[in-house]
């Protein structure tokens, strides 16, 4: 009985698209747009939200370039 839940979960989420942020980080802008449209619905205007995501990613990359060691743990 306890094995049924993971099987149902996997069956439901196998068709779920990747997140727009994930796709943008990998340079897949068109796929990110399609994914965001899927999550928001076909009648939703996603242009502004997608532009914000791109800007946020650009800012993250710029900050990461300025501080390359900022993601390491400090003891």
WOVEN-V85985 format. One record per residue. RES is the residue in one small letter. PSI is psi as a letter, one per 20 degrees, with the letter a starting at -180 (999 if undefined). OMEGA is omega in degrees with one decimal (* if undefined). BURIAL is I if it has 24 or more other ideal C-beta (glycine too) atoms within 12 Angstrom, else O. Layout:
RES_PSI_OMEGA_BURIAL ; RES_PSI_OMEGA_BURIAL
This chain:
x_g_-177.1_O ; x_i_178.3_O ; x_i_-178.0_O ; x_h_-177.2_O ; x_g_178.4_O ; x_h_179.0_O ; x_g_177.8_O ; x_g_179.1_O ; x_g_-179.0_O ; x_g_-179.4_O ; x_h_-179.2_O ; x_h_-172.9_O ; x_i_179.5_O ; x_h_-179.5_O ; x_j_-179.6_O ; x_p_-178.8_O ; x_r_174.9_O ; x_q_179.9_O ; x_q_178.2_O ; x_h_179.7_I ; x_g_178.5_I ; x_g_-178.2_O ; x_h_177.7_I ; x_h_179.1_I ; x_h_179.5_O ; x_j_175.8_O ; x_j_-178.6_O ; x_m_-173.0_O ; x_g_-179.5_O ; x_g_177.7_O ; x_h_177.2_O ; x_g_178.1_I ; x_g_178.9_I ; x_h_179.4_O ; x_g_179.2_I ; x_h_178.1_I ; x_h_177.0_O ; x_g_-177.8_O ; x_h_-176.3_O ; x_h_-177.8_O ; x_q_-172.9_O ; x_h_-178.2_O ; x_j_-176.5_O ; x_p_175.6_O ; x_o_-174.1_O ; x_j_-173.2_O ; x_g_-177.6_O ; x_g_-179.2_O ; x_g_178.7_O ; x_g_177.0_I ; x_g_177.6_O ; x_g_178.6_O ; x_g_178.5_I ; x_g_179.0_I ; x_g_178.6_O ; x_g_179.0_O ; x_g_177.1_I ; x_g_179.2_O ; x_h_177.6_O ; x_g_-179.6_O ; x_h_178.2_O ; x_g_179.0_O ; x_h_178.8_O ; x_h_178.8_O ; x_h_179.5_O ; x_h_-175.6_O ; x_m_-173.9_O ; x_h_-178.9_O ; x_j_-174.9_O ; x_i_-179.5_O ; x_j_178.8_O ; x_q_179.6_O ; x_q_177.4_O ; x_p_-179.3_O ; x_999_*_O
